[in-house]
Amino acid sequence: MSFARGSLDNQFTTHTGSECEPESKHIIGKHCVASGNSLVNTGIIDHMVAIFEKSASEPLSQRLVRVIAEAEKSNADKRGKQSAALKIIAPNNIAQWYMYPDLRVDDHEYPAMELSRLLALFIEQQKKWS
């Protein structure tokens, strides 16, 4: 198992278990963490961190979807592609929790593209809520 998590105050945790396939990697960047398992090439993890850190002027949700799309475009997962997800958890006790995306694509030929489409719809809806 491999997992990663980050917080608004740049606290990151990541773990790649000993039973993961050899083609797995995790890395903590300056403002992010990335991990992957069953990778075609572990270099994609470094590339994902670089993409995220170069796009600092964009909203977090768009930066994350850009990284997911780049990994998909490079065929990073040796099992192929099928699903993608984006969940940004609101800070504690925030009344507007619905302003944070929780999007999933469970079965799609191009999951990152579909996730990007869903995010665009979400952003349009956010404008109505503001």
Secondary structure, 3 states (H helix, E strand, C coil): CEEEEECCCCCEEEEECCCCCCCCEEEECCCCEEEECCECCCHHHHHHHHHHHHCCCCCHHHHHHHHHHHHHHCCCECCCCCCEEEECCCCCCCCCHHHCCEEEECCCCCHHHHHHHHHHHHHHHHHHHC
